[in-house]
Every structure is written in C-alpha cells, then in structure tokens.
C-alpha cells in the first residue's frame, strides 16, 4: 500500500513539476508528499528529482521510472473501472503527444470537442518536434508522421503528408521560379525549425535521388517564423504539406518543384494496447481519426 502511495506521489510531482501542486492534486499536505518521495528515493537508492527553489525536474532515473509508473497506475485505474462496470465509459487522464504545429492547429480543436463530449476525461497534451517514445515517456496516444519503426505499437492511419517547397507569389515574380532543384542555389533560402529541414534538401527524379545543397540566408528554430517569413515574400522555404495547407489554399504561398518531391508519408495515430486499450484511448482514436480524415490538412 505504501509503495502505491509513493508511486502516486511521484507521478503527481512529475506531472505538476511542484510538490505543493502535487499535494493539492492528491489532497494531502506538502510534507506528506515530500515524505513519500523521499522514502521512495531511499528505497530504490536513486534521486528521482532535481530540486531548486524555482523548479522541480526529473532526473534520468526519474524519467525512466515515470514511463513505468504511469502504466502501473493506469492498470490500477482500468481495473477499478472494470470492477465498477465502467470500462466502456471513457474516464481518467489521456496523455497525447504530436508535433508542435500539428498539435496546435489540427489536434487541439479535436481535443476540445472530445473533452466536451466526455466530461469524465481530462487531457495532458505534450507537443514536441521530435520522436516521442510514448512508452518511456508515459503517453497514451501519439500522432506520427512517416513510416513507423516501432512494431510493438498499434496504428490507425489518418492521412498522408508530403514535403513541399513554397514561396510567396511576390517573391517568385521578383526572383524567378526554380524549375529544378539546382535552380535553388541563387535564391534566398529559409531553413525553419523541424526534423525534416536541413541544409541539403532531398528530391527524386525518375525514381532516383537528387540532392540540392543549399546556402541558407536565414536559419530559424521556429517553424512558424520560417513559414511567416516566406509568406511575407522574403524567400523560399520547405515544409510539410499540412503546415502550409491554409497558405497554399488562399494563395499566400505557391508550391514549386512539386514534380521533384519525394513520396508522401503516412500520418498515423499510434497507441500501445490495441483492442485491450482503455476506453479513453479507443474512443479518442476513433473520434480523432474521423475528424482528421475529413479535415483539409491531410
């Protein structure tokens, strides 16, 4: 029983990033949470948190434990729900992750409607422009773009995305339209943030790879800032199709080199448990998949 209380306190502190907030969530005293976490650290022989006056953050050992702890508490929650006959009714905290721009633009409207439809569910959403290991980091559902490498996960395909090279009509009118990848060399190239943007852009011609080596004039850590700079008419950038779908639709951006682009990439919702997943996961995947397939972004 004490180990379960310790685990609950540890997860609460990890998610709230503060002992006081964790205590309010668990409806116990801050000193009680501190004692539980200290007891757990002493028992396993490792520090789980780095504590400063301003911040509480997980150590490497804490991050490893968090991925397991979330699943253990989830199993307890599912067992209680099943015993109460509520396994078919979504409830509890649903942890979702997606790329930043996709999450903000396409997933959040779905999340809001899902919460309105299922009042017993709360959502913790983490948006990151990196591959999130959902089992290790404690997420229930992830939006993935590209081929799936982890065969232990179940996937529901919701669409496709492709890379696109884009510029504003005013820029192309002033500087000319590149007809082939090597024509990009004299242009003002914008490299925005994201794992797909590098100083070498890969294309295909008749099934063979072609690489355009670039000398970018502007490199940014923000994907949104890069797209906005292209819309402003300053240069050429590359993005995923969903990231610039609105700007292409209303003419603020124009695609170039479309015939040279590589294959479309699958977009999927992935999750670990398949048919045995908790109701909140199964219902959310079905709810979100229908909306994403019908939407304009994919």
Backbone torsions as a table, in degrees:
resi	resn	phi	psi	omega
1	UNK	NA	-44.1	179.4
2	UNK	-62.9	-37.2	179.7
3	UNK	-64.8	-37.5	177.3
4	UNK	-65.5	-42.1	177.9
5	UNK	-63.7	-40.0	177.6
6	UNK	-62.4	-43.9	-179.4
7	UNK	-64.3	-41.4	178.5
8	UNK	-62.7	-41.7	178.8
9	UNK	-65.5	-42.6	179.2
10	UNK	-59.3	-47.4	-179.3
11	UNK	-63.4	-41.7	-179.9
12	UNK	-62.4	-43.9	178.6
13	UNK	-65.1	-41.0	-179.8
14	UNK	-62.0	-40.7	-176.5
15	UNK	-81.4	-33.3	180.0
16	UNK	-86.9	-19.0	-179.0
17	UNK	59.3	30.3	178.2
18	UNK	-166.1	140.8	180.0
19	UNK	-71.9	-39.9	-179.1
20	UNK	-63.9	-44.3	179.4
21	UNK	-64.9	-38.5	177.7
22	UNK	-63.6	-38.9	179.1
23	UNK	-64.2	-41.0	177.8
24	UNK	-64.5	-39.7	179.3
25	UNK	-64.2	-39.4	-178.1
26	UNK	-88.7	-8.1	-179.7
27	UNK	61.0	45.3	173.5
28	UNK	-132.3	177.2	-179.6
29	UNK	-79.7	151.9	175.8
30	UNK	-57.1	-38.3	179.3
31	UNK	-65.4	-32.8	177.0
32	UNK	-65.6	-41.9	176.6
33	UNK	-63.2	-43.7	-179.7
34	UNK	-60.4	-43.4	179.3
35	UNK	-62.5	-41.4	179.8
36	UNK	-64.0	-44.6	180.0
37	UNK	-66.9	-42.9	178.6
38	UNK	-60.9	-41.0	179.5
39	UNK	-63.8	-39.3	179.1
40	UNK	-66.3	-44.3	178.9
41	UNK	-61.0	-41.6	-179.8
42	UNK	-67.0	-39.1	-177.9
43	UNK	-67.2	-41.8	-177.4
44	UNK	-91.0	-10.8	175.4
45	UNK	75.1	33.9	179.8
46	UNK	-151.3	145.8	173.9
47	UNK	-76.7	131.9	-178.3
48	UNK	-101.0	-23.2	-178.7
49	UNK	-132.7	146.6	166.5
50	UNK	-97.9	119.5	-174.0
51	UNK	-109.5	128.7	169.5
52	UNK	-128.3	175.9	178.9
53	UNK	-67.3	-20.2	-176.0
54	UNK	-109.5	-20.2	-169.1
55	UNK	-150.3	146.0	170.9
56	UNK	-121.5	121.9	-177.9
57	UNK	-135.2	154.8	-178.9
58	UNK	-72.6	140.4	168.0
59	UNK	-80.1	177.5	176.4
60	UNK	-60.0	-41.8	178.1
61	UNK	-64.5	-38.9	178.6
62	UNK	-63.7	-40.5	179.3
63	UNK	-65.0	-39.5	178.1
64	UNK	-64.3	-42.2	-179.4
65	UNK	-68.3	-35.0	-175.8
66	UNK	-60.6	-42.1	179.3
67	UNK	-59.4	-40.6	178.8
68	UNK	-74.8	-40.4	-175.5
69	UNK	-62.0	-41.8	179.6
70	UNK	-59.3	-40.0	-179.5
71	UNK	-69.3	-37.6	179.7
72	UNK	-64.2	-47.9	179.1
73	UNK	-64.9	-34.6	177.4
74	UNK	-63.3	-40.9	179.5
75	UNK	-64.8	-39.0	176.7
76	UNK	-63.3	-44.0	179.3
77	UNK	-61.2	-42.7	179.9
78	UNK	-66.0	-40.0	179.9
79	UNK	-63.2	-41.8	178.5
80	UNK	-65.2	-41.4	179.7
81	UNK	-64.8	-39.6	179.4
82	UNK	-65.5	-41.5	179.2
83	UNK	-64.3	-30.9	179.7
84	UNK	-86.6	0.6	-179.6
85	UNK	76.0	22.8	-174.1
86	UNK	-112.5	17.7	-176.0
87	UNK	-63.7	-26.1	-178.8
88	UNK	-88.0	-3.8	179.9
89	UNK	-105.6	117.1	-178.3
90	UNK	-59.0	133.4	177.5
91	UNK	-158.4	164.1	178.3
92	UNK	93.7	-172.9	-178.4
93	UNK	-93.4	124.9	177.4
94	UNK	-102.3	123.3	-177.4
95	UNK	-103.5	118.5	-172.7
96	UNK	-122.6	144.0	173.8
97	UNK	-136.8	150.8	-178.7
98	UNK	-161.4	163.1	170.5
99	UNK	-57.6	151.4	-169.6
100	UNK	-56.6	-57.3	-174.6
101	UNK	-66.9	-39.5	177.6
102	UNK	-62.1	-44.8	-179.9
103	UNK	-61.6	-45.7	-178.0
104	UNK	-67.1	-43.6	-170.1
105	UNK	-86.9	-39.7	-171.8
106	UNK	-111.2	-34.6	-174.4
107	UNK	-84.5	-37.0	-175.9
108	UNK	-60.8	-41.8	175.7
109	UNK	-58.6	-35.6	178.1
110	UNK	-69.4	-42.2	179.1
111	UNK	-60.3	-44.0	-179.8
112	UNK	-61.0	-44.1	179.3
113	UNK	-67.0	-36.1	178.8
114	UNK	-64.4	-42.7	178.5
115	UNK	-64.9	-37.0	176.8
116	UNK	-64.9	-36.1	-177.1
117	UNK	-78.7	-26.9	-175.2
118	UNK	-129.6	86.6	-172.6
119	UNK	-67.8	-12.9	179.1
120	UNK	-90.2	4.7	179.7
121	UNK	-109.6	139.3	167.8
122	UNK	-118.6	156.0	-174.8
123	UNK	-123.5	134.5	168.2
124	UNK	-112.3	112.1	-175.8
125	UNK	-110.6	127.1	176.2
126	UNK	-120.1	117.2	-177.9
127	UNK	-106.4	122.3	-175.1
128	UNK	-142.3	139.2	175.2
129	UNK	-91.6	59.9	175.4
130	UNK	-156.2	166.9	177.2
131	UNK	-78.2	116.3	179.9
132	UNK	-91.5	128.1	177.1
133	UNK	-86.3	99.4	-166.8
134	UNK	-66.0	-32.6	178.8
135	UNK	-70.1	-45.5	-178.0
136	UNK	-69.4	-31.6	-173.3
137	UNK	-103.3	5.4	169.5
138	UNK	80.8	24.4	178.0
139	UNK	-95.3	154.1	179.1
140	UNK	-94.5	-38.0	-175.4
141	UNK	-138.9	139.3	176.8
142	UNK	-131.4	143.3	172.0
143	UNK	-93.4	118.9	-177.0
144	UNK	-116.8	138.0	176.2
145	UNK	-115.0	120.8	-178.5
146	UNK	115.3	176.2	180.0
147	UNK	-67.0	140.7	-177.6
148	UNK	-87.0	128.6	-179.8
149	UNK	-97.4	-26.6	-177.9
150	UNK	-87.3	103.4	-175.9
151	UNK	-78.1	-5.1	178.0
152	UNK	-81.1	-9.2	-177.4
153	UNK	-98.2	147.5	172.3
154	UNK	-88.8	149.6	-176.4
155	UNK	-136.7	139.6	171.3
156	UNK	-118.1	114.9	-176.9
157	UNK	-76.4	134.0	-177.1
158	UNK	-119.2	-3.4	179.4
159	UNK	159.6	-163.2	177.5
160	UNK	-137.4	160.8	174.1
161	UNK	-138.8	157.0	177.7
162	UNK	-141.7	159.0	175.7
163	UNK	-76.7	142.6	178.0
164	UNK	-138.5	139.5	172.4
165	UNK	-97.2	127.8	-171.1
166	UNK	-136.7	156.2	174.4
167	UNK	-156.1	161.8	176.6
168	UNK	-75.0	148.2	177.1
169	UNK	-55.0	-37.2	-178.9
170	UNK	-65.1	-37.2	178.7
171	UNK	-66.9	-45.7	-178.0
172	UNK	-65.7	-34.9	177.6
173	UNK	-64.9	-36.1	-177.6
174	UNK	-83.2	-30.9	-171.0
175	UNK	-117.5	-5.1	179.7
176	UNK	92.0	158.8	-177.3
177	UNK	-102.4	120.6	177.0
178	UNK	-65.2	132.5	-178.6
179	UNK	-97.1	-20.8	179.0
180	UNK	-147.7	161.9	-172.9
181	UNK	-54.6	-38.2	-178.4
182	UNK	-67.8	-16.4	176.9
183	UNK	-71.1	-8.5	179.3
184	UNK	-73.4	-19.3	-171.6
185	UNK	-51.9	-46.3	-177.5
186	UNK	-82.9	-3.3	-174.1
187	UNK	-83.6	160.9	174.8
188	UNK	-81.2	106.5	-174.1
189	UNK	-98.7	133.7	176.9
190	UNK	-108.4	122.8	175.8
191	UNK	-106.3	103.8	178.7
192	UNK	-87.1	174.6	179.7
193	UNK	-67.3	160.4	178.2
194	UNK	127.7	152.4	-174.0
195	UNK	-73.6	-14.9	-177.1
196	UNK	-94.6	-4.1	-175.4
197	UNK	-107.7	117.9	179.1
198	UNK	-136.5	179.0	-179.3
199	UNK	-81.9	1.2	170.3
200	UNK	-124.3	122.4	179.3
201	UNK	-104.1	127.4	-178.5
202	UNK	-91.2	135.0	175.9
203	UNK	-130.4	-179.2	175.3
204	UNK	-136.5	141.2	174.9
205	UNK	-133.8	117.1	-177.6
206	UNK	53.7	39.9	177.1
207	UNK	82.0	-1.9	-179.0
208	UNK	-106.8	143.4	-178.4
209	UNK	-70.2	141.8	175.1
210	UNK	-130.9	133.0	-177.9
211	UNK	-115.9	127.9	173.9
212	UNK	-100.5	117.9	178.5
213	UNK	-92.4	125.3	-168.4
214	UNK	-112.5	156.3	169.9
215	UNK	-121.9	84.3	-173.4
216	UNK	-63.8	139.7	174.1
217	UNK	-83.3	-25.7	-175.5
218	UNK	-141.9	122.6	176.8
219	UNK	-119.6	130.7	-174.9
220	UNK	-128.9	151.2	172.7
221	UNK	-87.0	-12.2	-177.4
222	UNK	-102.3	121.8	176.6
223	UNK	-65.1	-44.8	-179.0
224	UNK	-60.5	-42.0	179.3
225	UNK	-63.4	-37.5	178.5
226	UNK	-65.7	-43.7	178.8
227	UNK	-65.3	-42.7	179.1
228	UNK	-62.4	-35.4	178.8
229	UNK	-67.2	-38.6	175.8
230	UNK	-66.0	-42.4	178.1
231	UNK	-60.5	-34.2	179.3
232	UNK	-70.8	-7.7	175.9
233	UNK	91.4	18.6	-175.6
234	UNK	-87.0	-31.0	-175.8
235	UNK	-171.2	-166.8	-178.8
236	UNK	-107.7	138.4	176.5
237	UNK	-135.9	174.4	178.0
238	UNK	-129.7	139.0	-177.2
239	UNK	-148.4	177.1	169.8
240	UNK	-87.1	149.3	-170.2
241	UNK	-55.9	-39.6	-178.6
242	UNK	-67.0	-26.3	-177.0
243	UNK	-71.0	-25.0	-177.9
244	UNK	-121.6	16.5	-175.6
245	UNK	-58.2	-44.8	-178.3
246	UNK	-65.0	-43.2	-178.1
247	UNK	-68.2	-33.7	175.3
248	UNK	-70.2	-39.3	-177.5
249	UNK	-65.7	-38.0	-177.3
250	UNK	-97.3	6.4	172.7
251	UNK	86.3	3.0	178.1
252	UNK	-69.9	-26.6	175.2
253	UNK	-127.3	154.1	177.8
254	UNK	-127.8	137.3	177.1
255	UNK	-81.7	139.7	173.3
256	UNK	-127.1	158.7	178.5
257	UNK	60.9	27.6	-178.7
258	UNK	-59.8	-34.9	-178.2
259	UNK	-70.2	-15.0	-177.8
260	UNK	-99.2	-2.0	-173.4
261	UNK	-73.2	157.2	178.3
262	UNK	-78.5	179.6	-173.1
263	UNK	-65.8	157.5	173.4
264	UNK	-67.0	150.7	-179.7
265	UNK	-109.8	139.1	177.6
266	UNK	-68.9	146.9	173.2
267	UNK	-117.3	126.3	-172.0
268	UNK	-137.8	151.1	164.8
269	UNK	-94.6	123.6	-177.3
270	UNK	-117.8	150.0	-175.1
271	UNK	-159.8	159.1	-168.4
272	UNK	-90.0	-24.5	-164.0
273	UNK	-105.2	-4.0	178.9
274	UNK	61.3	-135.5	-177.2
275	UNK	-67.1	-20.9	-179.6
276	UNK	-87.5	3.4	-179.5
277	UNK	-62.9	152.1	176.5
278	UNK	-59.8	156.0	-177.5
279	UNK	-57.1	-38.2	-177.8
280	UNK	-61.4	-34.9	179.5
281	UNK	-74.2	-50.1	-177.4
282	UNK	-60.6	-44.8	-177.7
283	UNK	-68.7	-40.0	179.5
284	UNK	-65.2	-43.3	-179.3
285	UNK	-60.3	-44.7	178.3
286	UNK	-64.2	-42.9	-179.3
287	UNK	-62.3	-48.9	-175.7
288	UNK	-73.5	-37.2	-178.1
289	UNK	-61.0	-44.3	179.2
290	UNK	-61.3	-41.8	-179.5
291	UNK	-68.6	-42.3	-177.8
292	UNK	-67.1	-40.7	179.2
293	UNK	-65.1	-32.2	-178.8
294	UNK	-85.4	-14.1	-175.3
295	UNK	-79.2	171.1	-175.6
296	UNK	-85.3	-11.3	-169.8
297	UNK	-77.5	-27.9	-172.9
298	UNK	-113.5	NA	NA
